[in-house]
């Protein structure tokens, strides 16, 4: 089994390293991630939301739906703790 | 069952630290507009202050000061604040979570969106606070 897994892992590593060569550089202004909505957030945050911290305005305003899901996940984790840990011994 | 600590040093230091921790947590929540911080971090610090109180005072006294049944109520209240702030703009013609259409008289536009972010952060903080205390309480009460 080990002799099957090792070559497959090596092949996977080679594919990943080959794919990593095509990624944009760190901080590249022409990267696809930083040409579409990022400049809009950086330029319009003060004008539209009156919040100097761009992270806060993106987290709670532009991406508020995402944060709603995160908060739901946290609350669900707490409720699951009640269900799992506080089982009554009958 | 957690017993209270007999050491005078620990009792004095903890009782002196807890108000400052809670004040700092409120600062972190409300300063999220201008610096690092926000609801998640501030809520975690608030929860840790209650957990420290549970650890040094013991369960009997600490459960009287902050009842364990209050924790899930606070968590759900925070979530409810968030969802209501999301739903209210729908009534006035905006879209979901569009703080610019919140029905608050007197302000509009960018300051209104800033206020909406603040309300949402307070909701997140309450939710994280309740959940942290809730997890600690259920972990402690499980081993009987």
Interface residues (C-beta under 8 A of the other chain):
Chain A: X46 X47 X48 X49 X50 X51 X52 X53 X55 X56 X57 X59 X60 X61 X64 X65 X67 X68 X71 X72 X74 X75 X77 X78 X79 X81 X82 X85 X86
Chain B: X32 X33 X34 X35 X36 X38 X39 X71 X72 X75 X76 X78 X79 X82 X83 X86 X96 X97 X99 X110 X111 X113 X114 X116 X117 X120 X121 X123 X124 X127 X128 X130 X131 X132 X134 X135 X138 X139 X141 X142
